[in-house]
Amino acid sequence: MREGFSSIVGLGSGPLEIYAGLAALVLNLIVAMAGTAVLERVGVPRGADLTDLPSRLTVGRRPETGANQQ
């Protein structure tokens, strides 16, 4: 048995172990997919995409790469 912090965690009571970051990623994706399905099922409208840059920040950038024009 290990003592202290370890990035490897056991799954259940069996001998199967997994990297904690991978387990967290899988759990996060499952929760996001299930939450999206539930919200769509009850008819909650999708909000605006707030991750896009405002137009004043895109001037002088190539739209296909986002790189500055030289």
TIMI-2910 file (N, C-alpha, C, CB; in pm, 1 decimal, decimal comma, always signed):
<rs>
+----------+----------+----------+----------+----------+----------+----------+----------+----------+----------+----------+----------+------+
!      n_x !      n_y !      n_z !     ca_x !     ca_y !     ca_z !      c_x !      c_y !      c_z !     cb_x !     cb_y !     cb_z ! resn !
+----------+----------+----------+----------+----------+----------+----------+----------+----------+----------+----------+----------+------+
!    +83,6 !   -118,7 !     +0,0 !     +0,0 !     +0,0 !     +0,0 !    +87,9 !   +124,7 !     +0,0 !    -95,0 !     +0,0 !   +121,6 !  Met !
!    +49,3 !   +221,2 !    -83,1 !   +125,0 !   +345,8 !    -92,7 !    +75,7 !   +446,6 !    +10,4 !   +114,1 !   +404,9 !   -234,2 !  Arg !
!   +166,4 !   +529,0 !    +56,4 !   +129,5 !   +636,6 !   +147,5 !   +160,9 !   +769,1 !    +81,7 !   +203,2 !   +623,7 !   +283,1 !  Glu !
!    +85,1 !   +872,0 !   +115,4 !   +108,7 !  +1003,5 !    +58,4 !    +36,1 !  +1021,5 !    -73,6 !   +256,6 !  +1026,1 !    +39,3 !  Gly !
!    +73,6 !  +1124,6 !   -146,1 !     +7,8 !  +1158,8 !   -271,6 !    +54,7 !  +1069,1 !   -384,9 !    +33,2 !  +1304,6 !   -306,8 !  Phe !
!    -37,7 !  +1025,7 !   -467,6 !     -6,2 !   +949,2 !   -587,0 !   -102,6 !   +989,9 !   -696,8 !    -13,4 !   +796,5 !   -560,0 !  Ser !
!    -52,8 !  +1003,2 !   -819,2 !   -140,6 !  +1039,4 !   -930,6 !   -210,9 !   +917,1 !   -987,5 !    -61,0 !  +1109,4 !  -1040,5 !  Ser !
!   -180,8 !   +799,9 !   -933,5 !   -246,1 !   +676,5 !   -975,0 !   -349,9 !   +640,0 !   -868,2 !   -141,3 !   +560,5 !   -995,6 !  Ile !
!   -474,1 !   +616,1 !   -912,7 !   -580,9 !   +582,0 !   -819,3 !   -642,4 !   +448,2 !   -857,7 !   -688,8 !   +692,5 !   -816,4 !  Val !
!   -692,8 !   +378,9 !   -760,0 !   -757,7 !   +251,6 !   -785,1 !   -902,7 !   +270,3 !   -826,8 !   -749,9 !   +163,8 !   -662,3 !  Gly !
!   -950,3 !   +180,5 !   -911,2 !  -1091,0 !   +183,4 !   -952,1 !  -1165,4 !    +74,7 !   -876,1 !  -1106,1 !   +163,7 !  -1107,0 !  Leu !
!  -1252,6 !   +114,0 !   -789,9 !  -1327,5 !    +17,3 !   -710,9 !  -1237,2 !    -53,6 !   -610,8 !  -1395,1 !    -84,5 !   -802,1 !  Gly !
!  -1272,7 !   -176,0 !   -578,5 !  -1193,0 !   -251,9 !   -481,3 !  -1099,4 !   -350,6 !   -549,2 !  -1284,3 !   -326,3 !   -385,0 !  Ser !
!  -1099,2 !   -352,2 !   -682,6 !  -1015,0 !   -446,4 !   -756,5 !   -873,6 !   -393,4 !   -778,4 !  -1078,5 !   -478,4 !   -890,2 !  Gly !
!   -794,4 !   -469,0 !   -850,8 !   -655,2 !   -431,8 !   -873,2 !   -635,8 !   -329,7 !   -985,9 !   -575,4 !   -554,7 !   -903,7 !  Pro !
!   -743,0 !   -289,0 !  -1054,1 !   -733,4 !   -196,5 !  -1166,1 !   -699,7 !    -56,4 !  -1116,6 !   -864,1 !   -195,0 !  -1246,2 !  Leu !
!   -596,5 !     +4,4 !  -1176,2 !   -555,1 !   +140,4 !  -1139,8 !   -552,9 !   +226,1 !  -1264,7 !   -415,6 !   +140,7 !  -1070,6 !  Glu !
!   -574,1 !   +357,3 !  -1245,3 !   -576,9 !   +450,8 !  -1356,6 !   -516,6 !   +583,0 !  -1312,0 !   -721,1 !   +470,7 !  -1408,9 !  Ile !
!   -462,3 !   +658,3 !  -1407,8 !   -408,3 !   +790,6 !  -1381,2 !   -524,0 !   +884,0 !  -1342,6 !   -330,5 !   +845,4 !  -1505,6 !  Tyr !
!   -510,5 !   +956,1 !  -1233,3 !   -619,3 !  +1039,5 !  -1180,5 !   -663,6 !  +1146,3 !  -1280,3 !   -575,7 !  +1106,1 !  -1050,4 !  Ala !
!   -571,9 !  +1204,2 !  -1354,5 !   -607,6 !  +1305,8 !  -1453,6 !   -695,1 !  +1249,9 !  -1563,8 !   -483,0 !  +1366,1 !  -1513,8 !  Gly !
!   -666,6 !  +1127,5 !  -1605,6 !   -747,5 !  +1064,0 !  -1709,2 !   -887,0 !  +1032,3 !  -1656,7 !   -679,5 !   +936,1 !  -1759,7 !  Leu !
!   -894,6 !   +985,0 !  -1533,9 !  -1024,8 !   +957,3 !  -1472,7 !  -1106,5 !  +1086,3 !  -1461,5 !  -1006,6 !   +892,5 !  -1332,8 !  Ala !
!  -1043,5 !  +1196,3 !  -1423,7 !  -1113,4 !  +1324,4 !  -1411,2 !  -1161,8 !  +1373,3 !  -1547,6 !  -1021,5 !  +1429,8 !  -1346,6 !  Ala !
!  -1080,2 !  +1357,0 !  -1651,6 !  -1119,0 !  +1397,9 !  -1785,8 !  -1240,9 !  +1318,6 !  -1833,3 !  -1001,9 !  +1379,4 !  -1883,3 !  Leu !
!  -1236,6 !  +1187,5 !  -1816,4 !  -1348,6 !  +1102,6 !  -1859,0 !  -1475,6 !  +1141,0 !  -1782,8 !  -1315,3 !   +952,4 !  -1836,3 !  Val !
!  -1465,8 !  +1159,4 !  -1652,9 !  -1581,5 !  +1197,8 !  -1573,5 !  -1636,4 !  +1333,9 !  -1618,0 !  -1544,8 !  +1201,3 !  -1424,9 !  Leu !
!  -1548,3 !  +1428,7 !  -1644,9 !  -1589,2 !  +1561,7 !  -1690,2 !  -1663,4 !  +1553,1 !  -1823,0 !  -1467,1 !  +1653,9 !  -1703,7 !  Asn !
!  -1612,9 !  +1473,2 !  -1917,1 !  -1678,9 !  +1459,2 !  -2047,0 !  -1815,5 !  +1393,2 !  -2032,0 !  -1591,3 !  +1377,8 !  -2143,0 !  Leu !
!  -1825,6 !  +1293,9 !  -1946,0 !  -1954,0 !  +1226,7 !  -1923,3 !  -2055,7 !  +1324,0 !  -1864,7 !  -1936,2 !  +1105,7 !  -1829,4 !  Ile !
!  -2015,0 !  +1402,1 !  -1766,2 !  -2105,9 !  +1499,4 !  -1704,3 !  -2147,7 !  +1605,7 !  -1805,6 !  -2039,1 !  +1566,0 !  -1581,7 !  Val !
!  -2054,7 !  +1653,5 !  -1887,0 !  -2087,2 !  +1755,6 !  -1987,5 !  -2184,8 !  +1701,3 !  -2091,8 !  -1959,0 !  +1805,7 !  -2056,5 !  Ala !
!  -2162,2 !  +1579,8 !  -2139,0 !  -2250,5 !  +1520,0 !  -2238,9 !  -2389,5 !  +1493,3 !  -2180,4 !  -2189,7 !  +1389,4 !  -2292,5 !  Met !
!  -2395,1 !  +1441,6 !  -2059,5 !  -2523,9 !  +1413,6 !  -1995,4 !  -2598,6 !  +1544,1 !  -1966,8 !  -2503,4 !  +1333,5 !  -1864,3 !  Ala !
!  -2527,2 !  +1643,7 !  -1918,9 !  -2590,0 !  +1773,1 !  -1890,7 !  -2644,0 !  +1838,2 !  -2016,7 !  -2490,7 !  +1866,4 !  -1823,6 !  Gly !
!  -2568,9 !  +1830,4 !  -2126,0 !  -2614,6 !  +1885,4 !  -2253,4 !  -2740,3 !  +1814,0 !  -2300,6 !  -2504,4 !  +1874,6 !  -2359,7 !  Thr !
!  -2740,9 !  +1681,5 !  -2291,2 !  -2857,7 !  +1603,8 !  -2333,8 !  -2981,1 !  +1639,5 !  -2250,6 !  -2828,4 !  +1453,0 !  -2322,8 !  Ala !
!  -2963,9 !  +1652,6 !  -2120,1 !  -3077,0 !  +1686,4 !  -2032,5 !  -3129,7 !  +1825,9 !  -2065,2 !  -3035,1 !  +1678,7 !  -1883,5 !  Val !
!  -3040,1 !  +1922,2 !  -2081,9 !  -3083,9 !  +2059,2 !  -2111,7 !  -3153,9 !  +2067,6 !  -2246,9 !  -2964,4 !  +2154,8 !  -2109,4 !  Leu !
!  -3104,8 !  +1993,5 !  -2347,0 !  -3172,0 !  +1991,7 !  -2476,7 !  -3309,6 !  +1925,8 !  -2464,5 !  -3085,9 !  +1917,5 !  -2581,3 !  Glu !
!  -3317,5 !  +1819,7 !  -2385,4 !  -3443,5 !  +1745,4 !  -2368,5 !  -3552,2 !  +1832,1 !  -2304,1 !  -3419,9 !  +1619,7 !  -2282,8 !  Arg !
!  -3513,7 !  +1915,7 !  -2207,6 !  -3613,5 !  +2000,4 !  -2141,2 !  -3637,3 !  +2132,0 !  -2215,3 !  -3569,7 !  +2029,7 !  -1998,5 !  Val !
!  -3566,1 !  +2153,7 !  -2325,8 !  -3593,0 !  +2269,3 !  -2410,9 !  -3522,9 !  +2397,6 !  -2373,5 !  -3734,9 !  +2294,5 !  -2412,0 !  Gly !
!  -3414,7 !  +2391,3 !  -2299,0 !  -3340,2 !  +2512,1 !  -2264,9 !  -3266,8 !  +2559,7 !  -2390,8 !  -3239,3 !  +2485,6 !  -2146,5 !  Val !
!  -3288,6 !  +2684,9 !  -2434,4 !  -3221,9 !  +2732,1 !  -2556,4 !  -3071,8 !  +2750,1 !  -2535,1 !  -3283,8 !  +2864,2 !  -2602,9 !  Pro !
!  -2997,6 !  +2727,9 !  -2641,9 !  -2852,7 !  +2749,1 !  -2634,6 !  -2824,2 !  +2898,5 !  -2629,2 !  -2780,0 !  +2683,6 !  -2756,0 !  Arg !
!  -2724,7 !  +2936,5 !  -2551,8 !  -2686,8 !  +3076,3 !  -2542,0 !  -2593,2 !  +3116,3 !  -2654,3 !  -2622,2 !  +3103,9 !  -2408,4 !  Gly !
!  -2556,8 !  +3242,3 !  -2657,7 !  -2463,4 !  +3292,6 !  -2757,9 !  -2324,1 !  +3237,9 !  -2730,5 !  -2461,8 !  +3447,0 !  -2758,9 !  Ala !
!  -2245,3 !  +3221,9 !  -2836,1 !  -2106,9 !  +3176,5 !  -2822,6 !  -2023,0 !  +3294,1 !  -2775,1 !  -2051,9 !  +3119,0 !  -2957,6 !  Asp !
!  -1984,9 !  +3292,1 !  -2648,7 !  -1908,3 !  +3403,0 !  -2591,2 !  -1758,6 !  +3380,6 !  -2601,3 !  -1946,8 !  +3423,4 !  -2446,4 !  Leu !
!  -1716,6 !  +3273,4 !  -2669,6 !  -1573,7 !  +3245,2 !  -2681,1 !  -1511,5 !  +3311,5 !  -2803,0 !  -1550,7 !  +3096,0 !  -2687,2 !  Thr !
!  -1591,2 !  +3372,1 !  -2891,4 !  -1540,1 !  +3436,5 !  -3011,5 !  -1480,5 !  +3572,1 !  -2975,0 !  -1651,9 !  +3452,5 !  -3117,6 !  Asp !
!  -1374,2 !  +3610,9 !  -3045,7 !  -1311,5 !  +3740,2 !  -3021,0 !  -1400,1 !  +3853,1 !  -3071,1 !  -1174,0 !  +3747,1 !  -3087,9 !  Leu !
!  -1404,2 !  +3965,5 !  -2999,8 !  -1476,4 !  +4081,9 !  -3051,7 !  -1413,1 !  +4128,4 !  -3183,0 !  -1476,6 !  +4197,2 !  -2947,6 !  Pro !
!  -1492,4 !  +4190,3 !  -3269,5 !  -1443,6 !  +4228,9 !  -3402,1 !  -1321,6 !  +4320,6 !  -3395,0 !  -1554,2 !  +4297,6 !  -3479,8 !  Ser !
!  -1310,1 !  +4403,1 !  -3291,6 !  -1195,3 !  +4493,7 !  -3283,4 !  -1064,7 !  +4419,2 !  -3259,5 !  -1216,9 !  +4595,2 !  -3172,9 !  Arg !
!  -1070,3 !  +4296,3 !  -3211,0 !   -949,1 !  +4218,6 !  -3188,2 !   -911,3 !  +4132,3 !  -3307,7 !   -966,2 !  +4131,7 !  -3066,8 !  Leu !
!   -999,5 !  +4120,5 !  -3406,8 !   -969,6 !  +4035,4 !  -3521,5 !   -913,0 !  +4113,4 !  -3639,3 !  -1093,9 !  +3962,2 !  -3564,8 !  Thr !
!   -910,8 !  +4246,5 !  -3633,4 !   -856,7 !  +4327,6 !  -3742,0 !   -707,1 !  +4299,5 !  -3754,5 !   -883,1 !  +4479,5 !  -3717,5 !  Val !
!   -661,2 !  +4276,4 !  -3876,6 !   -519,4 !  +4251,4 !  -3901,5 !   -478,6 !  +4107,4 !  -3877,4 !   -436,5 !  +4341,0 !  -3815,6 !  Gly !
!   -573,6 !  +4019,6 !  -3858,5 !   -543,0 !  +3877,6 !  -3840,0 !   -600,2 !  +3798,7 !  -3956,1 !   -599,2 !  +3825,0 !  -3705,4 !  Arg !
!   -526,9 !  +3695,9 !  -3994,8 !   -576,9 !  +3608,0 !  -4099,0 !   -682,1 !  +3517,6 !  -4036,6 !   -461,6 !  +3524,8 !  -4164,3 !  Arg !
!   -803,4 !  +3515,8 !  -4089,3 !   -910,6 !  +3439,0 !  -4025,6 !   -885,9 !  +3289,0 !  -4023,4 !  -1039,7 !  +3465,8 !  -4095,3 !  Pro !
!   -812,4 !  +3237,2 !  -4120,6 !   -792,4 !  +3092,2 !  -4124,0 !   -691,9 !  +3043,8 !  -4020,5 !   -746,9 !  +3050,2 !  -4261,2 !  Glu !
!   -598,9 !  +3130,5 !  -3977,2 !   -499,0 !  +3087,0 !  -3880,0 !   -498,9 !  +3170,0 !  -3753,5 !   -363,1 !  +3091,1 !  -3941,6 !  Thr !
!   -551,0 !  +3292,4 !  -3759,6 !   -546,6 !  +3379,6 !  -3643,7 !   -413,7 !  +3451,0 !  -3627,1 !   -576,2 !  +3301,2 !  -3521,2 !  Gly !
!   -319,3 !  +3425,1 !  -3720,7 !   -186,4 !  +3486,9 !  -3711,7 !   -191,5 !  +3631,5 !  -3759,6 !    -83,5 !  +3406,9 !  -3794,5 !  Ala !
!    -98,7 !  +3712,9 !  -3708,3 !    -87,5 !  +3851,8 !  -3752,2 !    -36,9 !  +3856,4 !  -3895,4 !     +6,3 !  +3931,8 !  -3659,1 !  Asn !
!    -88,8 !  +3954,2 !  -3970,3 !    -42,2 !  +3973,6 !  -4107,7 !    +85,7 !  +4054,7 !  -4104,3 !   -150,2 !  +4044,0 !  -4195,2 !  Gln !
!   +181,9 !  +4015,5 !  -4183,1 !   +310,9 !  +4085,6 !  -4188,8 !   +321,2 !  +4169,6 !  -4312,9 !   +426,4 !  +3987,2 !  -4183,8 !  Gln !
+----------+----------+----------+----------+----------+----------+----------+----------+----------+----------+----------+----------+------+
</rs>
